[in-house]
Amino acid sequence: AASMMYGAKQIRGFCHLCLGQEACAVGMEAGMTLDDPVITAYRAHGWTYTRGVSPLGILAELTGRASGCAEGKGGSMHMYNYNFFGGNGIVGAQVPLGAGIALKLKYMKEQKVCVALYGDGASNQGQVFEAFNMAHLWKLPCIFVCENNHYGMGTSAERSSASTDYYSRGDYMPGLRVDGQDVLAGREATRFA
């Protein structure tokens, strides 16, 4: 529906669909609770739905209506709900924000884990590596997930990254390669992490 509405100019500005990435959100959501905070990049529509926003709330947000999940002010990239810190329009910025959310969880001694998602297009950002380093040093309860759709802003992963084994980039943090199209694998990987 959103793709057709965007094509008909009923959705203004940017519209970053998560077509083909829905299984990642559904599988991971099955391995966690709604009390576990999530922050993601700008392809947030699937996560917005799994975090409890109705399709009507998502479409209302996309079309700038006050009944949207951010009162029509966030558009495609900035959707929010309980323990869902939405998408982020700055490439990679949600990763250090996720580490900050995890720091709060640790400080408050909450038995939760933050999931911070980013795309392969953000994988070469310095702030991503800095967040990994801090999270490891401070033993933060955070799972960093690269949703690799093989293209960052239209540039293939092979043309932008010397290493496309994103799961191995943490060096000192363990990583898993998981098929994002397999809901059950996503669930089990989240439970394991």
Backbone bond lengths (Angstrom), bond angles and torsions (degrees), N, CA, C in turn:
res aa  C-N    CA-C-N  psi(-1)  N-CA   C-N-CA  omega(-1)  CA-C   N-CA-C  phi
1 A - - - 1.449 - - 1.524 110.58 -
2 A 1.335 117.23 -44.35 1.456 120.33 -177.02 1.524 111.58 -63.90
3 S 1.310 117.22 -38.04 1.463 120.71 179.52 1.531 110.76 -63.38
4 M 1.325 116.39 -43.19 1.463 120.20 179.16 1.527 110.74 -68.14
5 M 1.331 116.80 -39.89 1.460 120.34 178.75 1.529 110.88 -64.62
6 Y 1.322 116.35 -37.30 1.468 120.28 178.03 1.528 109.71 -65.91
7 G 1.322 115.82 -44.21 1.469 120.59 178.29 1.515 112.50 -62.44
8 A 1.332 117.45 -31.15 1.463 122.54 178.84 1.528 111.90 -87.44
9 K 1.336 116.77 6.08 1.465 123.80 179.36 1.533 113.44 62.87
10 Q 1.338 115.53 26.89 1.468 119.78 173.32 1.526 110.39 -84.46
11 I 1.323 116.14 -19.02 1.464 122.92 174.29 1.517 106.08 -110.95
12 R 1.318 116.07 121.01 1.465 121.26 -177.57 1.527 110.64 -96.27
13 G 1.302 116.01 160.92 1.463 120.43 178.30 1.515 111.70 74.04
14 F 1.301 115.54 -148.12 1.452 120.85 -178.91 1.532 110.42 -84.35
15 C 1.312 116.13 150.95 1.469 121.60 174.35 1.522 107.29 -142.91
16 H 1.311 115.33 102.23 1.461 121.03 -177.45 1.523 109.17 -99.83
17 L 1.324 115.57 98.45 1.460 120.90 -178.72 1.528 109.73 -74.78
18 C 1.316 115.61 157.85 1.475 118.88 176.55 1.524 109.84 -111.41
19 L 1.313 115.27 33.71 1.462 120.15 179.85 1.522 110.80 -55.33
20 G 1.323 116.21 127.88 1.453 121.30 -179.32 1.508 114.15 87.03
21 Q 1.337 117.98 -6.42 1.454 121.19 -179.25 1.532 112.13 -111.73
22 E 1.318 116.89 6.56 1.461 120.62 -176.42 1.526 112.84 -64.51
23 A 1.314 117.71 -36.43 1.464 120.79 -177.11 1.523 111.82 -62.66
24 C 1.313 116.68 -31.64 1.467 120.81 178.41 1.527 109.65 -62.61
25 A 1.322 117.08 -48.94 1.467 120.96 179.92 1.520 111.72 -64.34
26 V 1.318 116.95 -44.57 1.470 120.86 -177.76 1.530 110.61 -65.05
27 G 1.318 117.11 -46.08 1.462 120.55 -179.38 1.514 112.67 -64.49
28 M 1.324 116.71 -45.97 1.462 119.80 -179.42 1.519 111.29 -66.16
29 E 1.321 116.53 -39.87 1.464 120.20 179.76 1.526 110.66 -60.39
30 A 1.331 117.11 -34.45 1.468 121.25 179.35 1.530 111.85 -69.37
31 G 1.329 117.41 -17.88 1.460 121.40 -179.38 1.519 114.02 -99.64
32 M 1.332 116.79 6.08 1.464 120.28 -178.61 1.529 109.54 -138.84
33 T 1.315 116.84 -174.92 1.459 120.34 177.13 1.525 109.23 -117.22
34 L 1.320 117.32 164.81 1.464 120.71 177.68 1.520 111.98 -67.43
35 D 1.330 117.25 -13.54 1.461 120.66 176.14 1.526 112.30 -80.15
36 D 1.330 117.54 -14.90 1.461 121.44 176.16 1.529 108.42 -80.95
37 P 1.331 118.31 120.53 1.461 119.71 -178.51 1.523 113.40 -71.11
38 V 1.339 114.93 149.37 1.459 122.57 179.39 1.525 108.33 -131.70
39 I 1.321 116.07 138.02 1.463 122.14 171.16 1.522 106.80 -134.93
40 T 1.314 116.36 137.78 1.458 119.54 -174.46 1.523 111.25 -136.91
41 A 1.307 115.16 -177.56 1.457 122.01 178.83 1.526 109.48 -85.65
42 Y 1.298 117.01 -160.19 1.460 118.72 -173.23 1.523 114.79 -83.07
43 R 1.299 120.44 -6.09 1.468 121.12 172.73 1.530 107.49 -90.85
44 A 1.311 115.24 67.97 1.468 121.93 -166.74 1.517 115.14 -100.66
45 H 1.325 119.69 -1.72 1.465 120.08 -171.82 1.524 113.31 -61.13
46 G 1.327 117.67 -42.43 1.465 120.64 178.97 1.517 111.59 -64.17
47 W 1.329 116.11 -44.54 1.460 120.01 178.13 1.521 111.32 -65.24
48 T 1.322 116.97 -36.60 1.467 120.18 178.61 1.521 109.88 -59.98
49 Y 1.325 116.20 -41.68 1.469 120.49 179.18 1.535 111.36 -67.56
50 T 1.335 117.38 -46.23 1.474 118.66 -178.17 1.523 111.53 -68.56
51 R 1.320 117.52 -20.71 1.466 121.91 178.01 1.524 111.65 -86.89
52 G 1.337 117.68 5.09 1.461 120.47 170.04 1.510 118.12 108.56
53 V 1.321 118.66 1.18 1.460 119.82 177.24 1.528 108.45 -83.63
54 S 1.309 116.43 133.85 1.466 120.82 -178.78 1.526 110.90 -70.40
55 P 1.336 117.09 157.47 1.470 118.85 174.98 1.533 112.03 -55.49
56 L 1.323 116.91 -37.58 1.464 120.20 178.31 1.533 110.67 -63.90
57 G 1.341 117.38 -40.34 1.461 120.95 177.61 1.517 112.26 -64.08
58 I 1.332 116.62 -36.23 1.470 121.30 178.13 1.527 110.14 -70.21
59 L 1.342 116.84 -48.00 1.462 120.13 -179.60 1.525 111.35 -64.96
60 A 1.329 117.36 -36.51 1.462 120.57 176.99 1.521 110.28 -63.67
61 E 1.322 116.75 -39.21 1.466 119.88 177.83 1.521 110.58 -66.38
62 L 1.309 116.61 -43.00 1.461 120.44 -179.75 1.525 112.30 -61.37
63 T 1.334 116.33 -32.01 1.461 120.25 -178.38 1.525 112.78 -96.75
64 G 1.324 117.20 8.89 1.455 121.10 174.34 1.510 115.30 76.05
65 R 1.334 117.69 25.62 1.470 121.53 -178.79 1.523 111.03 -89.08
66 A 1.306 116.22 147.28 1.472 121.92 -179.59 1.523 111.88 -62.63
67 S 1.329 118.30 -21.76 1.465 121.38 179.32 1.532 112.41 -81.88
68 G 1.328 117.59 2.85 1.468 121.54 177.26 1.515 111.08 -72.54
69 C 1.318 116.25 165.93 1.462 121.44 -174.59 1.531 113.26 -67.83
70 A 1.337 118.70 -14.35 1.463 122.42 173.13 1.541 108.79 -125.09
71 E 1.311 114.04 31.52 1.472 122.87 178.43 1.523 113.02 57.76
72 G 1.325 116.46 29.82 1.454 121.21 177.19 1.510 114.63 78.70
73 K 1.318 117.93 5.75 1.465 121.58 -175.68 1.524 113.43 -98.47
74 G 1.321 117.43 -15.61 1.460 120.30 -174.63 1.507 114.83 -93.51
75 G 1.318 116.90 -27.43 1.461 120.24 -178.87 1.515 112.69 65.82
76 S 1.309 115.67 -150.82 1.458 122.10 -174.00 1.522 113.74 -67.80
77 M 1.319 117.31 -34.59 1.461 119.79 -170.87 1.519 115.01 -93.51
78 H 1.312 118.79 -19.15 1.461 120.68 -170.74 1.521 110.79 -123.48
79 M 1.322 115.93 80.51 1.458 122.17 178.69 1.525 108.27 -114.80
80 Y 1.327 116.63 140.79 1.456 120.88 -173.05 1.521 110.90 -137.73
81 N 1.323 115.35 158.04 1.460 123.41 174.10 1.531 106.51 -163.06
82 Y 1.322 116.70 -179.06 1.466 121.12 178.81 1.528 110.03 -53.70
83 N 1.313 116.98 124.28 1.465 124.37 179.94 1.526 113.72 56.43
84 F 1.312 115.76 20.97 1.464 120.51 173.31 1.519 106.90 -122.84
85 F 1.317 114.79 109.77 1.446 121.35 -174.90 1.521 111.86 -93.06
86 G 1.314 113.60 20.17 1.444 122.15 168.01 1.500 117.75 68.09
87 G 1.303 112.06 -168.40 1.440 121.13 175.75 1.519 109.07 -89.82
88 N 1.303 114.99 167.60 1.450 120.12 -179.20 1.514 108.01 -135.11
89 G 1.312 117.39 129.20 1.455 121.99 -177.20 1.514 114.65 -80.85
90 I 1.330 118.32 -9.43 1.460 121.08 178.43 1.524 108.00 -97.36
91 V 1.310 116.72 121.59 1.463 121.48 -173.18 1.526 111.12 -56.43
92 G 1.324 115.78 118.27 1.460 122.51 175.76 1.517 115.41 84.46
93 A 1.324 118.86 -9.46 1.466 120.73 -174.45 1.524 113.14 -66.05
94 Q 1.313 117.68 -23.67 1.464 119.93 -179.11 1.532 112.18 -71.12
95 V 1.318 118.57 -19.32 1.464 120.97 -178.23 1.533 111.22 -68.45
96 P 1.342 119.87 -52.23 1.464 118.14 175.05 1.524 112.76 -66.42
97 L 1.327 118.07 -30.57 1.464 119.57 175.24 1.534 109.99 -63.68
98 G 1.331 116.63 -39.99 1.462 120.48 176.19 1.517 111.98 -62.04
99 A 1.342 116.25 -39.69 1.466 119.87 176.28 1.524 109.88 -63.10
100 G 1.326 116.98 -36.88 1.462 120.67 177.19 1.515 112.67 -66.05
101 I 1.318 116.62 -39.73 1.468 120.71 175.91 1.527 109.33 -62.78
102 A 1.323 116.12 -42.64 1.472 120.49 178.36 1.527 111.44 -64.36
103 L 1.330 117.68 -35.86 1.463 121.37 176.21 1.524 110.15 -61.62
104 K 1.322 116.49 -41.47 1.470 120.44 177.11 1.528 110.68 -62.54
105 L 1.331 117.09 -42.11 1.467 120.75 178.77 1.522 110.69 -60.32
106 K 1.325 116.07 -44.05 1.464 120.06 -179.94 1.525 110.75 -66.80
107 Y 1.317 116.79 -45.25 1.464 122.22 -178.11 1.529 111.16 -60.72
108 M 1.337 116.09 -40.73 1.465 121.34 -179.02 1.528 112.12 -85.67
109 K 1.337 116.52 1.75 1.469 122.99 -180.00 1.540 112.49 56.47
110 E 1.330 115.11 38.87 1.462 121.06 177.68 1.525 109.08 -85.61
111 Q 1.300 116.56 136.07 1.463 122.01 -179.15 1.529 109.68 -86.58
112 K 1.322 115.39 65.29 1.462 122.59 -178.92 1.523 108.20 -135.72
113 V 1.319 114.91 168.61 1.457 120.69 175.78 1.528 107.70 -132.85
114 C 1.330 115.81 139.69 1.462 120.84 176.97 1.530 108.63 -93.03
115 V 1.308 116.26 138.36 1.460 121.77 174.24 1.522 107.29 -108.81
116 A 1.320 116.39 118.80 1.463 122.71 179.39 1.522 108.33 -114.20
117 L 1.321 116.16 114.73 1.455 121.58 -176.68 1.519 111.15 -104.88
118 Y 1.306 115.57 147.15 1.460 121.51 176.63 1.517 107.83 -148.32
119 G 1.306 117.04 160.40 1.454 121.31 178.62 1.513 112.06 -94.77
120 D 1.319 115.15 167.10 1.463 119.02 179.29 1.525 111.49 -62.27
121 G 1.326 117.82 -24.09 1.457 120.94 176.99 1.526 112.79 -66.16
122 A 1.330 116.69 -25.64 1.472 121.47 179.17 1.523 112.65 -92.59
123 S 1.302 116.50 -4.92 1.470 120.41 -170.79 1.527 114.49 -65.08
124 N 1.315 118.43 -18.89 1.457 120.72 -179.20 1.524 112.91 -100.72
125 Q 1.313 117.56 6.74 1.458 122.00 179.41 1.527 110.17 -73.62
126 G 1.305 117.07 136.08 1.459 121.47 179.86 1.518 112.70 -60.12
127 Q 1.333 116.70 -37.32 1.467 119.98 -178.79 1.526 112.06 -63.02
128 V 1.325 117.58 -27.36 1.466 121.20 177.61 1.528 109.13 -65.78
129 F 1.333 117.13 -47.71 1.463 120.95 -179.99 1.527 111.70 -66.96
130 E 1.326 116.79 -36.16 1.462 120.23 177.18 1.521 110.60 -63.80
131 A 1.334 116.63 -40.67 1.471 120.33 178.34 1.519 110.63 -65.85
132 F 1.333 117.52 -41.28 1.468 120.70 176.09 1.528 110.02 -56.64
133 N 1.328 115.87 -47.32 1.456 121.60 -177.49 1.527 110.93 -60.83
134 M 1.324 117.35 -49.75 1.473 120.47 -179.89 1.523 111.10 -62.49
135 A 1.323 116.36 -43.40 1.465 119.81 -178.85 1.518 111.18 -60.59
136 H 1.327 115.90 -39.37 1.463 118.96 179.44 1.536 111.57 -72.45
137 L 1.322 116.63 -44.10 1.463 120.29 179.34 1.525 111.92 -59.76
138 W 1.321 116.01 -42.40 1.461 121.03 -175.28 1.528 112.78 -94.58
139 K 1.338 116.94 3.78 1.477 122.29 178.73 1.530 110.93 51.94
140 L 1.322 115.38 53.15 1.462 120.88 -177.26 1.524 111.09 -80.33
141 P 1.331 117.16 143.91 1.463 121.11 178.18 1.531 110.87 -79.57
142 C 1.323 115.70 78.93 1.462 121.07 -175.75 1.520 110.12 -138.51
143 I 1.317 115.64 135.97 1.458 121.76 172.89 1.521 106.52 -108.81
144 F 1.321 116.61 120.34 1.460 121.19 177.46 1.523 108.20 -96.92
145 V 1.323 116.50 127.61 1.462 121.29 -174.88 1.525 109.49 -125.45
146 C 1.329 115.95 124.46 1.457 121.07 173.69 1.520 108.28 -95.20
147 E 1.319 116.40 111.92 1.466 121.29 174.43 1.533 106.57 -86.24
148 N 1.300 115.49 95.43 1.464 121.99 -173.44 1.521 110.41 -89.43
149 N 1.327 116.22 104.68 1.466 119.14 174.45 1.532 110.79 -100.74
150 H 1.320 116.33 10.70 1.470 125.78 173.41 1.528 114.14 76.07
151 Y 1.334 117.03 2.52 1.467 120.10 178.22 1.519 109.99 -141.88
152 G 1.308 116.81 129.18 1.453 122.46 172.65 1.516 108.36 -110.33
153 M 1.319 117.40 107.44 1.464 122.80 -178.47 1.531 111.45 54.03
154 G 1.321 116.59 39.80 1.454 120.98 176.35 1.514 115.54 88.24
155 T 1.321 117.83 -5.71 1.462 121.37 178.54 1.520 109.15 -99.01
156 S 1.307 116.48 127.15 1.465 119.83 -177.61 1.528 110.25 -64.23
157 A 1.322 115.13 149.38 1.465 121.22 -179.81 1.531 111.05 -57.67
158 E 1.313 117.17 -38.29 1.463 120.91 -178.53 1.528 112.23 -64.66
159 R 1.331 117.39 -28.08 1.464 121.28 -179.96 1.527 112.43 -87.16
160 S 1.330 117.49 -13.56 1.469 119.05 -175.69 1.529 114.21 -115.10
161 S 1.325 117.60 -14.83 1.468 120.31 -174.31 1.516 111.24 -130.67
162 A 1.333 115.88 127.90 1.466 120.58 176.84 1.519 110.78 -65.00
163 S 1.344 115.97 -32.35 1.463 121.27 176.32 1.520 108.47 -127.21
164 T 1.315 116.14 121.49 1.463 120.08 178.15 1.533 111.80 -99.00
165 D 1.324 117.04 10.11 1.465 121.39 173.05 1.525 107.48 -85.90
166 Y 1.312 116.36 71.63 1.466 121.68 -172.19 1.523 112.53 -59.87
167 Y 1.314 117.28 -32.02 1.458 121.23 -179.12 1.533 112.35 -65.77
168 S 1.323 117.53 -17.22 1.473 120.37 -178.14 1.526 112.34 -99.82
169 R 1.296 118.49 2.83 1.461 121.46 -172.82 1.524 114.49 -76.80
170 G 1.300 118.15 -14.87 1.455 119.71 -179.29 1.508 113.94 -72.16
171 D 1.328 117.36 -11.84 1.466 123.37 -178.77 1.530 111.83 55.51
172 Y 1.304 116.96 -72.58 1.461 123.40 -175.29 1.525 112.43 -90.14
173 M 1.324 117.06 -5.76 1.465 120.87 176.72 1.527 108.14 -109.84
174 P 1.319 116.64 136.32 1.465 117.95 178.61 1.523 111.30 -66.46
175 G 1.306 116.17 146.30 1.455 121.23 179.04 1.508 111.14 -132.82
176 L 1.310 115.72 153.53 1.466 122.18 177.89 1.516 109.15 -125.43
177 R 1.309 116.60 140.35 1.461 120.47 170.54 1.520 105.84 -96.30
178 V 1.318 116.03 122.14 1.463 121.66 -175.86 1.525 108.66 -128.37
179 D 1.306 116.60 137.90 1.466 121.27 175.67 1.522 108.37 -72.55
180 G 1.309 117.59 108.29 1.453 122.62 -178.28 1.512 114.31 -67.54
181 Q 1.315 117.18 -9.77 1.468 120.78 177.52 1.532 111.92 -93.20
182 D 1.317 116.60 -2.01 1.463 122.51 -178.98 1.534 108.52 -107.11
183 V 1.334 115.92 103.99 1.462 121.60 -176.52 1.527 111.18 -57.72
184 L 1.328 117.59 -43.91 1.462 121.03 -177.89 1.527 111.94 -67.23
185 A 1.322 116.76 -38.10 1.471 119.86 177.02 1.528 110.01 -64.67
186 G 1.318 117.01 -39.29 1.462 120.81 177.14 1.514 112.33 -63.01
187 R 1.327 115.48 -42.08 1.461 120.07 178.09 1.517 111.20 -62.84
188 E 1.320 117.24 -48.44 1.453 120.70 -177.27 1.518 112.70 -67.86
189 A 1.321 117.46 -36.92 1.466 120.71 177.35 1.532 110.37 -64.97
190 T 1.318 116.97 -38.76 1.467 120.59 178.83 1.519 110.24 -67.04
191 R 1.303 116.62 -43.28 1.472 119.99 177.77 1.533 110.54 -61.63
192 F 1.326 116.31 -40.53 1.461 120.92 -179.38 1.522 111.22 -65.65
193 A 1.313 116.04 -43.88 1.466 120.73 -177.65 1.517 110.28 -65.27
